Amino acid sequence: MTGKLGSRRVFSMRPVARSAIATGVLLFSQSGAAAGADQGAQLAATCASCHRLDGGGTGIPSIIGLSEERLTNALLAYRASESPNHIMHVIALSLSDEEIASVARYVAALGSNPR
């Protein structure tokens, strides 16, 4: 009798497991856009250690107000050593193409939505 009872539990758990997996897939697929924005915000925190993200500050140029394309091109130029700056070269080397696009999109959106 225990064998049958055990197999019934396993059988009855299958619909629950399938439901949990389906729910996880649904939540993951819906959070894709939010995850991209979160990644951009996390990466921009690195930028904020030198470039104030409120547009203020002196010395280091502000990146607020730059377009997504200009930010992307600048990071790619730093990564390729086309623009001479050792710190920015190292930072750009640490970013994938996707991360560069994400942080550029996030920072450009900050400029279009003043705080």
N, CA, C and O atoms as a GROMACS GRO file, in nm:
protein
  460
    1MET      N    1   0.081  -0.119   0.000
    1MET     CA    2   0.000   0.000   0.000
    1MET      C    3   0.086   0.126   0.000
    1MET      O    4   0.051   0.226  -0.062
    2THR      N    5   0.200   0.121   0.070
    2THR     CA    6   0.285   0.238   0.073
    2THR      C    7   0.339   0.271  -0.065
    2THR      O    8   0.354   0.388  -0.100
    3GLY      N    9   0.368   0.169  -0.145
    3GLY     CA   10   0.418   0.192  -0.280
    3GLY      C   11   0.319   0.270  -0.363
    3GLY      O   12   0.355   0.362  -0.436
    4LYS      N   13   0.191   0.232  -0.351
    4LYS     CA   14   0.088   0.303  -0.428
    4LYS      C   15   0.070   0.445  -0.376
    4LYS      O   16   0.055   0.539  -0.453
    5LEU      N   17   0.073   0.458  -0.244
    5LEU     CA   18   0.057   0.591  -0.186
    5LEU      C   19   0.173   0.681  -0.228
    5LEU      O   20   0.153   0.798  -0.264
    6GLY      N   21   0.294   0.625  -0.224
    6GLY     CA   22   0.411   0.702  -0.267
    6GLY      C   23   0.400   0.743  -0.413
    6GLY      O   24   0.433   0.856  -0.448
    7SER      N   25   0.355   0.653  -0.498
    7SER     CA   26   0.346   0.686  -0.640
    7SER      C   27   0.234   0.787  -0.664
    7SER      O   28   0.242   0.867  -0.757
    8ARG      N   29   0.130   0.783  -0.582
    8ARG     CA   30   0.024   0.882  -0.597
    8ARG      C   31   0.075   1.022  -0.563
    8ARG      O   32   0.039   1.119  -0.630
    9ARG      N   33   0.157   1.031  -0.462
    9ARG     CA   34   0.211   1.162  -0.424
    9ARG      C   35   0.298   1.218  -0.536
    9ARG      O   36   0.289   1.336  -0.570
   10VAL      N   37   0.382   1.134  -0.593
   10VAL     CA   38   0.466   1.178  -0.702
   10VAL      C   39   0.380   1.222  -0.819
   10VAL      O   40   0.405   1.326  -0.880
   11PHE      N   41   0.278   1.143  -0.851
   11PHE     CA   42   0.190   1.176  -0.963
   11PHE      C   43   0.115   1.306  -0.936
   11PHE      O   44   0.101   1.388  -1.026
   12SER      N   45   0.067   1.324  -0.812
   12SER     CA   46  -0.009   1.445  -0.782
   12SER      C   47   0.080   1.569  -0.775
   12SER      O   48   0.031   1.681  -0.788
   13MET      N   49   0.210   1.550  -0.754
   13MET     CA   50   0.301   1.664  -0.750
   13MET      C   51   0.337   1.713  -0.890
   13MET      O   52   0.378   1.828  -0.906
   14ARG      N   53   0.322   1.631  -0.989
   14ARG     CA   54   0.360   1.671  -1.124
   14ARG      C   55   0.283   1.794  -1.172
   14ARG      O   56   0.345   1.887  -1.224
   15PRO      N   57   0.150   1.800  -1.157
   15PRO     CA   58   0.080   1.922  -1.199
   15PRO      C   59   0.127   2.046  -1.122
   15PRO      O   60   0.134   2.155  -1.179
   16VAL      N   61   0.158   2.030  -0.994
   16VAL     CA   62   0.205   2.142  -0.914
   16VAL      C   63   0.342   2.188  -0.966
   16VAL      O   64   0.366   2.308  -0.980
   17ALA      N   65   0.430   2.093  -0.995
   17ALA     CA   66   0.562   2.128  -1.047
   17ALA      C   67   0.550   2.196  -1.183
   17ALA      O   68   0.617   2.295  -1.210
   18ARG      N   69   0.464   2.143  -1.269
   18ARG     CA   70   0.445   2.206  -1.401
   18ARG      C   71   0.391   2.347  -1.387
   18ARG      O   72   0.434   2.438  -1.459
   19SER      N   73   0.298   2.366  -1.295
   19SER     CA   74   0.242   2.499  -1.272
   19SER      C   75   0.348   2.596  -1.222
   19SER      O   76   0.353   2.711  -1.265
   20ALA      N   77   0.433   2.549  -1.131
   20ALA     CA   78   0.539   2.634  -1.077
   20ALA      C   79   0.638   2.673  -1.185
   20ALA      O   80   0.682   2.788  -1.192
   21ILE      N   81   0.674   2.578  -1.270
   21ILE     CA   82   0.768   2.607  -1.379
   21ILE      C   83   0.705   2.706  -1.477
   21ILE      O   84   0.771   2.801  -1.519
   22ALA      N   85   0.580   2.685  -1.512
   22ALA     CA   86   0.512   2.777  -1.605
   22ALA      C   87   0.504   2.917  -1.547
   22ALA      O   88   0.524   3.015  -1.619
   23THR      N   89   0.475   2.927  -1.419
   23THR     CA   90   0.469   3.058  -1.353
   23THR      C   91   0.605   3.125  -1.356
   23THR      O   92   0.615   3.245  -1.382
   24GLY      N   93   0.710   3.049  -1.327
   24GLY     CA   94   0.846   3.104  -1.330
   24GLY      C   95   0.884   3.156  -1.468
   24GLY      O   96   0.941   3.264  -1.480
   25VAL      N   97   0.852   3.079  -1.570
   25VAL     CA   98   0.882   3.122  -1.708
   25VAL      C   99   0.805   3.249  -1.741
   25VAL      O  100   0.861   3.340  -1.802
   26LEU      N  101   0.679   3.255  -1.704
   26LEU     CA  102   0.598   3.374  -1.731
   26LEU      C  103   0.654   3.497  -1.660
   26LEU      O  104   0.667   3.603  -1.722
   27LEU      N  105   0.688   3.483  -1.533
   27LEU     CA  106   0.743   3.597  -1.459
   27LEU      C  107   0.877   3.640  -1.517
   27LEU      O  108   0.904   3.760  -1.527
   28PHE      N  109   0.960   3.544  -1.554
   28PHE     CA  110   1.090   3.576  -1.611
   28PHE      C  111   1.075   3.652  -1.743
   28PHE      O  112   1.146   3.750  -1.767
   29SER      N  113   0.983   3.607  -1.828
   29SER     CA  114   0.966   3.672  -1.958
   29SER      C  115   0.910   3.812  -1.942
   29SER      O  116   0.943   3.900  -2.021
   30GLN      N  117   0.826   3.834  -1.843
   30GLN     CA  118   0.768   3.967  -1.823
   30GLN      C  119   0.866   4.062  -1.758
   30GLN      O  120   0.850   4.184  -1.771
   31SER      N  121   0.968   4.011  -1.690
   31SER     CA  122   1.062   4.098  -1.621
   31SER      C  123   1.181   4.134  -1.707
   31SER      O  124   1.274   4.199  -1.658
   32GLY      N  125   1.183   4.094  -1.834
   32GLY     CA  126   1.296   4.122  -1.923
   32GLY      C  127   1.326   4.269  -1.938
   32GLY      O  128   1.442   4.310  -1.926
   33ALA      N  129   1.225   4.351  -1.963
   33ALA     CA  130   1.246   4.494  -1.981
   33ALA      C  131   1.292   4.558  -1.850
   33ALA      O  132   1.381   4.644  -1.850
   34ALA      N  133   1.232   4.517  -1.740
   34ALA     CA  134   1.272   4.571  -1.610
   34ALA      C  135   1.415   4.532  -1.578
   34ALA      O  136   1.490   4.611  -1.519
   35ALA      N  137   1.453   4.412  -1.614
   35ALA     CA  138   1.589   4.367  -1.588
   35ALA      C  139   1.688   4.452  -1.666
   35ALA      O  140   1.795   4.484  -1.614
   36GLY      N  141   1.656   4.488  -1.790
   36GLY     CA  142   1.743   4.574  -1.869
   36GLY      C  143   1.761   4.710  -1.805
   36GLY      O  144   1.873   4.762  -1.801
   37ALA      N  145   1.654   4.767  -1.754
   37ALA     CA  146   1.661   4.896  -1.686
   37ALA      C  147   1.742   4.884  -1.557
   37ALA      O  148   1.820   4.973  -1.524
   38ASP      N  149   1.722   4.774  -1.484
   38ASP     CA  150   1.797   4.752  -1.360
   38ASP      C  151   1.946   4.738  -1.390
   38ASP      O  152   2.029   4.790  -1.315
   39GLN      N  153   1.980   4.668  -1.498
   39GLN     CA  154   2.120   4.652  -1.536
   39GLN      C  155   2.181   4.788  -1.568
   39GLN      O  156   2.292   4.818  -1.525
   40GLY      N  157   2.109   4.869  -1.643
   40GLY     CA  158   2.158   5.002  -1.676
   40GLY      C  159   2.180   5.087  -1.552
   40GLY      O  160   2.280   5.158  -1.542
   41ALA      N  161   2.089   5.078  -1.457
   41ALA     CA  162   2.101   5.154  -1.332
   41ALA      C  163   2.221   5.106  -1.251
   41ALA      O  164   2.294   5.186  -1.194
   42GLN      N  165   2.240   4.976  -1.245
   42GLN     CA  166   2.353   4.921  -1.170
   42GLN      C  167   2.485   4.963  -1.234
   42GLN      O  168   2.579   5.000  -1.163
   43LEU      N  169   2.493   4.957  -1.366
   43LEU     CA  170   2.615   4.997  -1.434
   43LEU      C  171   2.639   5.147  -1.421
   43LEU      O  172   2.754   5.190  -1.408
   44ALA      N  173   2.533   5.225  -1.424
   44ALA     CA  174   2.546   5.371  -1.411
   44ALA      C  175   2.597   5.410  -1.273
   44ALA      O  176   2.653   5.519  -1.257
   45ALA      N  177   2.579   5.325  -1.175
   45ALA     CA  178   2.633   5.353  -1.043
   45ALA      C  179   2.785   5.364  -1.048
   45ALA      O  180   2.845   5.443  -0.974
   46THR      N  181   2.847   5.286  -1.135
   46THR     CA  182   2.992   5.296  -1.154
   46THR      C  183   3.027   5.432  -1.215
   46THR      O  184   3.124   5.496  -1.174
   47CYS      N  185   2.947   5.476  -1.311
   47CYS     CA  186   2.969   5.607  -1.374
   47CYS      C  187   2.957   5.718  -1.270
   47CYS      O  188   3.032   5.816  -1.272
   48ALA      N  189   2.861   5.702  -1.180
   48ALA     CA  190   2.830   5.806  -1.083
   48ALA      C  191   2.944   5.829  -0.984
   48ALA      O  192   2.949   5.933  -0.918
   49SER      N  193   3.035   5.733  -0.973
   49SER     CA  194   3.146   5.754  -0.881
   49SER      C  195   3.238   5.866  -0.929
   49SER      O  196   3.311   5.924  -0.848
   50CYS      N  197   3.236   5.897  -1.057
   50CYS     CA  198   3.315   6.010  -1.112
   50CYS      C  199   3.226   6.116  -1.177
   50CYS      O  200   3.244   6.235  -1.154
   51HIS      N  201   3.131   6.072  -1.258
   51HIS     CA  202   3.040   6.162  -1.329
   51HIS      C  203   2.912   6.175  -1.248
   51HIS      O  204   2.838   6.078  -1.235
   52ARG      N  205   2.886   6.292  -1.194
   52ARG     CA  206   2.763   6.308  -1.117
   52ARG      C  207   2.644   6.291  -1.209
   52ARG      O  208   2.636   6.355  -1.314
   53LEU      N  209   2.551   6.206  -1.169
   53LEU     CA  210   2.435   6.179  -1.253
   53LEU      C  211   2.324   6.281  -1.237
   53LEU      O  212   2.216   6.266  -1.294
   54ASP      N  213   2.350   6.385  -1.158
   54ASP     CA  214   2.253   6.494  -1.148
   54ASP      C  215   2.293   6.611  -1.238
   54ASP      O  216   2.228   6.715  -1.238
   55GLY      N  217   2.403   6.593  -1.314
   55GLY     CA  218   2.447   6.696  -1.406
   55GLY      C  219   2.538   6.800  -1.345
   55GLY      O  220   2.591   6.886  -1.416
   56GLY      N  221   2.558   6.794  -1.215
   56GLY     CA  222   2.642   6.892  -1.147
   56GLY      C  223   2.787   6.847  -1.141
   56GLY      O  224   2.824   6.743  -1.196
   57GLY      N  225   2.866   6.925  -1.074
   57GLY     CA  226   3.006   6.891  -1.055
   57GLY      C  227   3.098   6.967  -1.148
   57GLY      O  228   3.055   7.025  -1.248
   58THR      N  229   3.225   6.966  -1.112
   58THR     CA  230   3.325   7.032  -1.194
   58THR      C  231   3.441   6.936  -1.215
   58THR      O  232   3.457   6.838  -1.142
   59GLY      N  233   3.519   6.964  -1.313
   59GLY     CA  234   3.637   6.881  -1.340
   59GLY      C  235   3.608   6.769  -1.438
   59GLY      O  236   3.650   6.777  -1.554
   60ILE      N  237   3.539   6.668  -1.396
   60ILE     CA  238   3.506   6.556  -1.484
   60ILE      C  239   3.379   6.592  -1.561
   60ILE      O  240   3.280   6.634  -1.501
   61PRO      N  241   3.382   6.578  -1.692
   61PRO     CA  242   3.266   6.618  -1.773
   61PRO      C  243   3.139   6.541  -1.735
   61PRO      O  244   3.142   6.422  -1.704
   62SER      N  245   3.029   6.614  -1.738
   62SER     CA  246   2.899   6.552  -1.712
   62SER      C  247   2.860   6.465  -1.832
   62SER      O  248   2.890   6.499  -1.946
   63ILE      N  249   2.795   6.355  -1.805
   63ILE     CA  250   2.746   6.270  -1.914
   63ILE      C  251   2.596   6.284  -1.930
   63ILE      O  252   2.536   6.226  -2.022
   64ILE      N  253   2.534   6.359  -1.841
   64ILE     CA  254   2.391   6.382  -1.849
   64ILE      C  255   2.362   6.475  -1.967
   64ILE      O  256   2.430   6.576  -1.986
   65GLY      N  257   2.262   6.440  -2.044
   65GLY     CA  258   2.226   6.519  -2.160
   65GLY      C  259   2.285   6.465  -2.290
   65GLY      O  260   2.248   6.510  -2.398
   66LEU      N  261   2.377   6.368  -2.279
   66LEU     CA  262   2.432   6.307  -2.400
   66LEU      C  263   2.334   6.204  -2.453
   66LEU      O  264   2.264   6.139  -2.376
   67SER      N  265   2.331   6.189  -2.584
   67SER     CA  266   2.240   6.091  -2.644
   67SER      C  267   2.293   5.950  -2.623
   67SER      O  268   2.410   5.928  -2.593
   68GLU      N  269   2.204   5.856  -2.638
   68GLU     CA  270   2.241   5.715  -2.627
   68GLU      C  271   2.350   5.680  -2.727
   68GLU      O  272   2.446   5.610  -2.695
   69GLU      N  273   2.336   5.731  -2.850
   69GLU     CA  274   2.435   5.702  -2.954
   69GLU      C  275   2.572   5.760  -2.918
   69GLU      O  276   2.674   5.694  -2.936
   70ARG      N  277   2.573   5.883  -2.868
   70ARG     CA  278   2.701   5.946  -2.833
   70ARG      C  279   2.768   5.874  -2.716
   70ARG      O  280   2.890   5.855  -2.717
   71LEU      N  281   2.691   5.834  -2.617
   71LEU     CA  282   2.746   5.760  -2.504
   71LEU      C  283   2.802   5.625  -2.550
   71LEU      O  284   2.912   5.585  -2.510
   72THR      N  285   2.726   5.556  -2.634
   72THR     CA  286   2.772   5.427  -2.685
   72THR      C  287   2.900   5.443  -2.764
   72THR      O  288   2.996   5.368  -2.743
   73ASN      N  289   2.904   5.540  -2.854
   73ASN     CA  290   3.024   5.563  -2.936
   73ASN      C  291   3.144   5.599  -2.849
   73ASN      O  292   3.256   5.555  -2.876
   74ALA      N  293   3.122   5.679  -2.745
   74ALA     CA  294   3.232   5.718  -2.657
   74ALA      C  295   3.288   5.597  -2.584
   74ALA      O  296   3.410   5.580  -2.576
   75LEU      N  297   3.201   5.513  -2.530
   75LEU     CA  298   3.248   5.394  -2.459
   75LEU      C  299   3.321   5.298  -2.553
   75LEU      O  300   3.422   5.239  -2.516
   76LEU      N  301   3.269   5.283  -2.674
   76LEU     CA  302   3.337   5.195  -2.771
   76LEU      C  303   3.473   5.252  -2.810
   76LEU      O  304   3.568   5.176  -2.830
   77ALA      N  305   3.483   5.385  -2.821
   77ALA     CA  306   3.612   5.447  -2.854
   77ALA      C  307   3.712   5.430  -2.740
   77ALA      O  308   3.830   5.403  -2.764
   78TYR      N  309   3.666   5.444  -2.616
   78TYR     CA  310   3.754   5.419  -2.502
   78TYR      C  311   3.801   5.274  -2.500
   78TYR      O  312   3.919   5.246  -2.476
   79ARG      N  313   3.709   5.184  -2.527
   79ARG     CA  314   3.743   5.041  -2.525
   79ARG      C  315   3.846   5.008  -2.632
   79ARG      O  316   3.933   4.924  -2.610
   80ALA      N  317   3.837   5.072  -2.748
   80ALA     CA  318   3.928   5.046  -2.859
   80ALA      C  319   4.055   5.131  -2.850
   80ALA      O  320   4.138   5.128  -2.942
   81SER      N  321   4.073   5.206  -2.742
   81SER     CA  322   4.187   5.296  -2.722
   81SER      C  323   4.194   5.407  -2.827
   81SER      O  324   4.302   5.459  -2.856
   82GLU      N  325   4.080   5.442  -2.883
   82GLU     CA  326   4.074   5.553  -2.980
   82GLU      C  327   4.064   5.687  -2.908
   82GLU      O  328   4.099   5.791  -2.965
   83SER      N  329   4.017   5.685  -2.784
   83SER     CA  330   4.013   5.805  -2.701
   83SER      C  331   4.106   5.780  -2.583
   83SER      O  332   4.091   5.681  -2.512
   84PRO      N  333   4.204   5.869  -2.562
   84PRO     CA  334   4.306   5.844  -2.459
   84PRO      C  335   4.260   5.876  -2.318
   84PRO      O  336   4.256   5.993  -2.277
   85ASN      N  337   4.225   5.774  -2.244
   85ASN     CA  338   4.193   5.789  -2.103
   85ASN      C  339   4.206   5.650  -2.041
   85ASN      O  340   4.125   5.561  -2.068
   86HIS      N  341   4.307   5.633  -1.958
   86HIS     CA  342   4.335   5.500  -1.903
   86HIS      C  343   4.221   5.446  -1.818
   86HIS      O  344   4.189   5.327  -1.826
   87ILE      N  345   4.162   5.529  -1.738
   87ILE     CA  346   4.053   5.483  -1.650
   87ILE      C  347   3.932   5.441  -1.732
   87ILE      O  348   3.875   5.334  -1.711
   88MET      N  349   3.893   5.527  -1.827
   88MET     CA  350   3.777   5.493  -1.910
   88MET      C  351   3.806   5.372  -1.999
   88MET      O  352   3.715   5.294  -2.029
   89HIS      N  353   3.931   5.355  -2.041
   89HIS     CA  354   3.967   5.239  -2.121
   89HIS      C  355   3.944   5.111  -2.041
   89HIS      O  356   3.886   5.014  -2.092
   90VAL      N  357   3.989   5.110  -1.916
   90VAL     CA  358   3.971   4.991  -1.831
   90VAL      C  359   3.824   4.966  -1.804
   90VAL      O  360   3.778   4.852  -1.809
   91ILE      N  361   3.749   5.070  -1.775
   91ILE     CA  362   3.605   5.054  -1.749
   91ILE      C  363   3.534   5.002  -1.872
   91ILE      O  364   3.455   4.908  -1.863
   92ALA      N  365   3.562   5.060  -1.989
   92ALA     CA  366   3.497   5.016  -2.112
   92ALA      C  367   3.536   4.873  -2.148
   92ALA      O  368   3.455   4.798  -2.202
   93LEU      N  369   3.660   4.834  -2.119
   93LEU     CA  370   3.702   4.696  -2.144
   93LEU      C  371   3.623   4.595  -2.061
   93LEU      O  372   3.603   4.481  -2.101
   94SER      N  373   3.578   4.640  -1.944
   94SER     CA  374   3.505   4.549  -1.854
   94SER      C  375   3.359   4.530  -1.895
   94SER      O  376   3.290   4.445  -1.839
   95LEU      N  377   3.312   4.608  -1.993
   95LEU     CA  378   3.171   4.603  -2.034
   95LEU      C  379   3.153   4.528  -2.165
   95LEU      O  380   3.231   4.545  -2.259
   96SER      N  381   3.050   4.446  -2.171
   96SER     CA  382   3.013   4.381  -2.297
   96SER      C  383   2.939   4.482  -2.384
   96SER      O  384   2.901   4.589  -2.336
   97ASP      N  385   2.918   4.448  -2.511
   97ASP     CA  386   2.840   4.535  -2.599
   97ASP      C  387   2.701   4.558  -2.543
   97ASP      O  388   2.648   4.670  -2.548
   98GLU      N  389   2.640   4.453  -2.488
   98GLU     CA  390   2.506   4.464  -2.430
   98GLU      C  391   2.506   4.557  -2.309
   98GLU      O  392   2.414   4.637  -2.292
   99GLU      N  393   2.608   4.548  -2.226
   99GLU     CA  394   2.616   4.634  -2.109
   99GLU      C  395   2.639   4.780  -2.149
   99GLU      O  396   2.584   4.871  -2.088
  100ILE      N  397   2.720   4.802  -2.251
  100ILE     CA  398   2.741   4.940  -2.300
  100ILE      C  399   2.609   4.997  -2.348
  100ILE      O  400   2.576   5.112  -2.318
  101ALA      N  401   2.535   4.918  -2.425
  101ALA     CA  402   2.405   4.966  -2.474
  101ALA      C  403   2.309   4.994  -2.359
  101ALA      O  404   2.235   5.092  -2.363
  102SER      N  405   2.310   4.909  -2.258
  102SER     CA  406   2.220   4.923  -2.144
  102SER      C  407   2.251   5.049  -2.064
  102SER      O  408   2.160   5.125  -2.031
  103VAL      N  409   2.378   5.072  -2.033
  103VAL     CA  410   2.413   5.190  -1.954
  103VAL      C  411   2.393   5.317  -2.036
  103VAL      O  412   2.351   5.419  -1.981
  104ALA      N  413   2.421   5.313  -2.165
  104ALA     CA  414   2.399   5.431  -2.250
  104ALA      C  415   2.252   5.466  -2.257
  104ALA      O  416   2.215   5.583  -2.250
  105ARG      N  417   2.167   5.366  -2.271
  105ARG     CA  418   2.022   5.387  -2.276
  105ARG      C  419   1.974   5.447  -2.144
  105ARG      O  420   1.894   5.541  -2.144
  106TYR      N  421   2.022   5.394  -2.032
  106TYR     CA  422   1.980   5.442  -1.900
  106TYR      C  423   2.024   5.586  -1.876
  106TYR      O  424   1.943   5.670  -1.834
  107VAL      N  425   2.152   5.616  -1.904
  107VAL     CA  426   2.203   5.751  -1.878
  107VAL      C  427   2.138   5.852  -1.972
  107VAL      O  428   2.108   5.964  -1.931
  108ALA      N  429   2.116   5.814  -2.098
  108ALA     CA  430   2.049   5.906  -2.191
  108ALA      C  431   1.908   5.936  -2.144
  108ALA      O  432   1.861   6.049  -2.158
  109ALA      N  433   1.840   5.837  -2.089
  109ALA     CA  434   1.704   5.859  -2.038
  109ALA      C  435   1.705   5.951  -1.917
  109ALA      O  436   1.610   6.026  -1.896
  110LEU      N  437   1.811   5.947  -1.837
  110LEU     CA  438   1.822   6.040  -1.723
  110LEU      C  439   1.825   6.184  -1.770
  110LEU      O  440   1.766   6.272  -1.708
  111GLY      N  441   1.894   6.208  -1.881
  111GLY     CA  442   1.905   6.343  -1.936
  111GLY      C  443   1.774   6.394  -1.991
  111GLY      O  444   1.749   6.515  -1.991
  112SER      N  445   1.690   6.303  -2.039
  112SER     CA  446   1.562   6.346  -2.097
  112SER      C  447   1.453   6.357  -1.991
  112SER      O  448   1.345   6.410  -2.018
  113ASN      N  449   1.480   6.307  -1.871
  113ASN     CA  450   1.386   6.315  -1.759
  113ASN      C  451   1.454   6.380  -1.640
  113ASN      O  452   1.492   6.311  -1.546
  114PRO      N  453   1.470   6.512  -1.641
  114PRO     CA  454   1.539   6.578  -1.530
  114PRO      C  455   1.470   6.552  -1.398
  114PRO      O  456   1.347   6.546  -1.389
  115ARG      N  457   1.551   6.539  -1.296
  115ARG     CA  458   1.498   6.510  -1.161
  115ARG      C  459   1.453   6.635  -1.092
  115ARG      O  460   1.405   6.629  -0.979
   0.00000   0.00000   0.00000
